[in-house]
Amino acid sequence: MTNSTEHDIDLLLRILDYCDRIESCKQRFGDNFDIYQQDLDYQDVIKMNLFQIGECVI
């Protein structure tokens, strides 16, 4: 594999990991939007993982 391909695979694996973290958080806190709106920790975890995904795709 080329370095570019390895880099792309690494980025995709990181993105999948962040998605798994979001799913795990959702299972822990629940998927009710009202709960999300009221729980700052829940919001922070989701936002940070989305931010990390965004950093991977830039």
PyMOL commands that set and color helices and strands:
alter all, ss='L'
color gray80, all
select helices_A, chain A and resi 3-29+33-38+40-57
alter helices_A, ss='H'
color red, helices_A
deselect
rebuild
show_as cartoon
